[in-house]
Amino acid sequence: MSNLELAPSVMRFYGETVNEDSRLRSSADGRMELVRTQELLRRFLPPAPARVLDVGGGTGIHAEWLVKDGYDVALVDPVPRHVAAASAVCPAVVGDARDLPEPDDTFEVVQLLGPLYHLPDPVDRQRALAEAFRVAKPDGLVAVAAINRYASLFEHVTYAHLHTERIHNSVSKILETAVYDGSRGFTLSYFHRAEELVTELVASGLENVQVFGIEGPAWSLVKAVEQQLGGGPTDELIASALDAARLAEPYPELLAASSHLLAVGTVPTNGADSRP
């Protein structure tokens, strides 16, 4: 286990407050995020049974479908209760994305579908990406998720309270600084622009970097409908919003409207020799 520590508010949030597994399985925008993450990753994953390291893998919600697809998955997460749950899905250990307990050149795929959310210091983010690069094999895939810089703007409209002074000021500060301090509701977080995420992956030594909007430009409409009294968003509305995400992919100007971003890159074939 690494001697690095996450901010106490992050550990409390995931260790005591929120059930991330439930969010991705039950909320409409969470289900969209899960479906699109699977869809995007499956375009780039090597054939099973390649080895996959799921860094910050939570309770194993992504490990679960990867194992079903035939992949050999190991999981690392800093939250003990996550690791306890994930152990029912695949081998799982407590650890930190910035200091992985794995040898060099071990995995065909390394995914960080959450660690960058809560590393506001660019040095910490670069360290996490360097570790992903280190444990990935030459020509291996590294996949990284980030919260979009503008997600809070769209999200708080869905709750119909962006216009209130407190929320307006909070969202304005996120847009200005890219950081939420975790003072209430959510926890300490960093919000990426798409071009910034690409720059960070390239700086870590990865090649062929591409970035996608996970939920696409219509996710907030689905979330707004879910907040209203009644039956919530229909399957047809969710299907249309997912199709909007797919149609938006060739248009980088629409990345700003997605809630989360997914970037993928490959380790050069000369592996460790090309590390920055």
N, C-alpha and C positions, 0 to 999 in steps of 0.2 A: 504493500500500500504506500502511496506517495505521502510525503510529509507536507505537501501543498494543501492549502485550504481554500474552499469557496467562501464567499461572503456569508456570514451567519444567516442573513435574511433569505438567501437562496436555499440553504440547507433546511431552514424551518419551513419554507414554502413547499418544497417537495417532500420533506420528511414528515410534516405534520398537517399541512393545510390542504393541498390540492391533490387530486388523483388524476395524473396525466393520462393514464390508461383510459379512464372513463371519459375524459374530454375528447379523445380521438375516436372513441366508439359511439358516443351518444349525441354530442352536439352536431348540428348540421355542418358548420364550417370545419369542425374537427374531422368529421367523416370525409368531407371533401379533401382535406389535407392528407388523410391517410390514403385515400384512393389515388390521388395524383402523385404522391410520393412513390407508391408502389409502381404506378404506371411509368413514371420518369426513370426510376432506377432500373426497371426491367429492360429498358432500351440499352443500357450501358453495361449491365452486369455480365461478367463472363459466364460460360456455362457452368452449371452445378456439376460436381460438388466443390466448387472453389471455396477457399477459406475466407470468411468475412469477419472482421472485427467491428462490433457495434459499440462505438465509444459514446458514452452518455446515453446508453440505450434504454434507460428507464426500466420499466417493468417487463420489457421484452416484446412490446407490441410490434415492432418491426422484425425482431428476431423470429417471432412466431411465424410470419408468412415466409420469411427466408428459409427457415428450417423446412416448412411444408414444400417449398420449391426445390428442396434437395441440397441446400447449401450447408456447409460446415461452419456454424456460427459460434463465436465467443463474444461475451458482453462485458463491458467495463462501465461502472457508474459510481459516482461518489456517494450516493444515498443508500444506506444499508437496507432500508425497506424495499427499495427498487430491486436491489440485488437478490434479496430473499425471494421476491416474486419471480424474477427472471430466471432464477435457478431451476424452476420447473420447466423452462423452455429450452435452455442451453447452458453450457458452462458460463458462470458469471462471477465476477469478483469486484470488490470495492476498489476503486482507483480513480485517478484524475487524468483528464485529457492532456494535461501539460507534462505528464510524467508517466507514460504508459508502462505497465508491467509485462512487456512483451519484447522478444528479441527483434533485431533488425531483419528486414526483408522476409517477413513471415506470412503476410496475408495478401491474397489477390485483390481484396476489397477492404478499404477502411472507410467507415461512414461516421460522420459527426453530425447527427441530426438533432442537435440541441446544445452542445457545449458552448458554441460561440454566442448563444443568446445571452449568457450571463458572465461574459468576460469583457467588461468595458475597457480594460487596459489593452491597447494594441500589442504590447509586448507579450501579454498572456495569450492573446489570440494567435500571434505568430508562433509562440511556443507550442500551442496545441496543434497547429498545422504542421510544424516541423516534426512533431512526434508522429503524426499520421503518415507523413512522408517517410519517416525512418522505418516504421514497421511494415509499410507496404512493399511488396516485391517490385522490382523493375517492371515497367509496363503495367503496374497495378492501377486500380481505380480508386480515387479518393472522392467521396461525395460529402458535401457540407451544406447544412441548412442554416439559414439566418432569418431573423425577423426583419421584415421590410421597414425602412425608415418611416414610411407614411402609414403603417398599419394602424397605429392608434388614432389617427385622424379619421379613418374610415370606421373603425370599430366603435368609437364613441358617438358617432352619428347614429349607429344602429340602436344604441341605448337611449337615444333622444335626449342626451344631456350635454352635448359638446358646447352648447351655448351658455351653460352655467359658468360662473366666474372661475370656480375651482378647477373644473375639468378643462375649460378653455386654457387656463394658465398652465396646467400640467402638460397638456398636449403641445402647447406652444413651446414649452421648454424642451420636450423630446425632439421636436422638429429642429430646434436650434442647436441642441447639444448631442443628439443621438443617444442619450442616456436617460433611463428612468431610474430614480434612486430607490424605488421599492418602498416608499413611505406608506402606501396603503394599496390594497387591492392586489396588484401584481407585485413581482419582486424585482430586485436589481437587474437591469436588462440593457442590452445594447441593440441598436436598430441600424441596420446596414442599408446603404444604397447599393444597387446592383453593381455599378462600376467599381465601387470600393471593394466589394466582395471578390470580384474578379482580380483586382489588383493584389489583394492579400494572398489569394491562391497562387498567382503567378510569382509573387515574391517568395513564396515557400519552395519554389522550384518545379511546380506542376506545369504540365503542358496541356495543350488542347482544351483549355478551360472554356466551359459554356455555362451560362446561367439561365434559369427558368423561373417564371412565376408559378408557384405551386398551385394556389387556389384560383388564380386568374382574376380578371377585373370585375366579376359579378359576385364574388363571395360575400361582400357586405350586404348586398340585396337579400341573399339567402338568410344571412344572420339577422337582418332587420325583420324579415317576415317571422323568424323564429321567436323574436321578442314579443310579438303581438299575441293577443288573446285568440284562441281558436286552435286549429289543428296543426299549425306550424307549416313549414314549406313542404310542398308536394314533391313526390318523387320526380315529377316532370320538371319542376323548377330546379331542383338539384341537378338533374341530368342536363338541363340547358346551361346552367352555370358551369358545369364541368366541361361542356363543349365550348363555352366561351373561353375557358382557360386554354384549351387546345388550339382554338383559332387564333388566340392572341400571341402564341409562341413566336411567330416570325417578326413581331413588332416590338422592339425593345422599349419603345416609349410607353408601352402598357405594363411593363414590369413594375412600375411605381404603384400600380393599383392592387397588386397582390398582397396578401397578408404575410406570406413567407416566401423566401427565395431558396432555390436549390442550385448549387454550383457543383459541377463535376469536372475533374481533371485527371490526367494520367501521370504517373511517375515515369520519367525518361528511362529508356532501356538501359542506360548506363548507371541507373539507380543512385547509390550513395555518392558516386563521383560527381554528380551534378548538383548536389545540395548547395544552397547559397552559403 
